[in-house]
């Protein structure tokens, strides 16, 4: 028989763990460090509710080929957000299904040249 504490299931799959949405694949609680270490693609795949956060924050991470390589801090920095604020919004989407955290005020747009320009 499989060890239920070492599995992660989506809510519709009937996870046996009472904190299934904040457990990693090893059945351990998901720390901020662990969440920060995951790629954006992994986060959006493991917790589909987080896709709404990325869309609401106007981050173009959904479907982006770089999502396999970027972490939360990378995305926040690239789009002018505080990494802790983005992490908090993603964590809220993971911990409270159906809640889509509001996006913060839009930062000043950056140019395609990484902020260079008039």
SVG drawing of the C-alpha trace seen along z (x, -y; Angstrom):
<svg xmlns="http://www.w3.org/2000/svg" viewBox="-13 -61 32 63">
<polyline fill="none" stroke="black" stroke-width="0.4" points="0.0,0.0 1.3,-3.5 2.3,-5.8 -0.5,-8.5 1.7,-11.1 4.2,-10.9 1.7,-11.7 0.2,-14.9 -3.1,-15.1 -5.3,-17.8 -8.4,-18.5 -10.7,-16.7 -8.5,-13.6 -9.2,-13.3 -5.9,-14.0 -5.6,-12.2 -3.5,-15.0 -5.5,-17.7 -3.0,-20.3 -2.7,-18.9 -2.3,-22.2 0.7,-23.3 2.6,-20.0 5.4,-19.3 5.7,-15.9 7.4,-14.4 4.5,-15.2 6.3,-18.0 4.9,-21.5 5.9,-23.9 8.3,-26.5 8.9,-29.9 12.4,-28.7 11.0,-25.6 8.3,-27.6 11.1,-30.1 13.1,-27.2 10.4,-25.9 10.2,-27.0 7.1,-29.0 6.1,-26.1 6.2,-23.7 4.2,-26.0 1.5,-26.5 1.4,-22.8 1.2,-21.6 -1.2,-24.3 -3.4,-25.4 -5.1,-28.1 -1.9,-30.1 -2.4,-30.7 -4.9,-33.4 -2.3,-35.2 0.1,-35.4 -2.6,-36.6 -4.1,-39.1 -0.6,-40.5 -0.1,-40.9 2.9,-38.5 3.1,-36.7 4.4,-33.5 1.5,-31.3 2.8,-29.4 6.1,-31.2 9.1,-29.0 11.2,-30.7 8.7,-29.6 10.7,-26.4 13.7,-28.4 12.4,-31.4 11.6,-31.4 9.1,-33.7 11.9,-36.2 12.9,-36.3 9.4,-37.0 8.9,-39.7 12.1,-41.4 11.5,-41.3 8.1,-42.9 9.0,-45.4 7.2,-43.7 8.4,-42.9 9.3,-39.1 7.7,-38.8 4.4,-40.3 4.3,-37.9 5.2,-34.9 2.4,-35.9 -0.2,-36.1 0.9,-32.7 0.8,-31.2 -2.7,-32.5 -3.9,-31.0 -2.3,-27.7 -3.7,-27.7 -7.2,-29.0 -8.7,-27.4 -11.0,-29.7 -9.4,-32.9 -7.6,-35.0 -5.5,-37.6 -5.8,-41.1 -3.0,-42.4 -1.0,-45.3 -0.8,-48.6 0.9,-48.3 4.5,-49.4 6.0,-51.8 6.3,-49.9 9.8,-48.9 11.2,-49.2 12.2,-46.1 15.8,-47.1 15.6,-46.5 14.7,-50.0 17.0,-51.8 15.4,-54.6 14.0,-58.1"/>
</svg>
